[in-house]
């Protein structure tokens, strides 16, 4: 399906940006990532941004709007081993949630496999009730 290819390409492009410009995890963040099941926390990079923007691709932007995904309130977005985090919102709770998404990418085996499953879940259950999101919330560390 066309949407899956567009989404996987966008995710891969954004991951490369983050991996090239983002920062490695601190030792404390590596511990959090390991606690939520990430196998390769040393590969994760975080890029702190003022705003997490939706894709420029018209098809992806339309689908994101329809799914209520990547709106003005988005504070974290995991793209493979790359994570966008909105400045001023970085907490252990958010980190553990996003790190769990990294773990889900690892289990899926590829960006393409994760994206196909994730989009299907959102279409079927809605964003909030998508199994990947339910799982990520269940692994949030609350201090």
Secondary structure, DSSP 8 states (H G I E B T S, - for coil): -HHHHHHHHHHHHHHHHHHHHSEE--HHHHHHHHHTT-S-GGG-EEEEES-----SSHHHHHHHHHTT-S-TT--EEEETTEEEEETT---HHHHHHHHHHHHHHHHH-SHHHHHHHHHHHHHHH-TTT-HHHHHHHHT----
